Amino acid sequence: MLKTDEKAGLQKKDRMIDTCIALFGQKGFRETSIQDIVEANGMTKGTFYYYFKSKEDVLVYIHDTFISELLMKQQKIIQNDDWSYKDKLYAIVEMIISNIAEGVDSAMVFFREIRHLSEKKTNEILPKRDLFQKNIEQVIEEGIEKGEFRTGLRADMLSYAILGIVNWSYFWYEPGGEVKEKELTEIYMNMILKGLEEG
C-alpha cells in the first residue's frame, strides 16, 4: 500500500497533468508556459521540476498515457474470438470516438501537439502509434483472408484512411451535441464497410 505522502505526491502529479492537458488543449503547447501551469495549480516551479524535467517531458507523458490506454482497449477488442472482423473494426472505431468524446482536450493534445516534440522524443512515441495502426491493418488483412472483406485491397492504406477519418473527429465533434457517439460510429462504418465489401 502507498503511504500517505506517496498518495499525496501522486495526486499532486495527477492534478498537474490534468492542468497541463487543459491548458495545452485550450491555449496550445507552445503558448503555455511553466508559469501558467504552476499558477493554475497553486504550486511552485520547484514542484513542477520535481516531477518533470521540462514542459516537453509532460507532453511525452500525456502522449504515452493516451496511446497506451488506446492500445490496451484495442487489444481487448482484437483478442475477442467471438467477434467477426467487421465487429472488431466497428468496435475499434467506436472506441476511438468514445475516447475523444470522454477527453476532448487529451485527444486534441495527442493529435495536434506532437509536432512540438523533438525528433528524439517523437521517436519514443511513434512505435506505439505505429502499433495501433498496424493492428487495424491486421484486422483488415485477416478479414480479407476470411472472406469478410473483398480481395484486392491495400490493408495498410485503408488503415491509414480509417484513422484519418476517425481521428479528425477531435477537431469538430461536440460530445453531448446533436450527433451521438453511436450514430457517428454508424455513419463512419457504413462508409468504411461499403468500401471494404463492395467491388
Summary of the structure (lengths in Angstrom):
residues: 199
radius of gyration: 19.3
end to end distance: 58.1
largest distance: 62.0
contacts: 567
relative contact order: 0.11
helix: 78%
strand: 0%
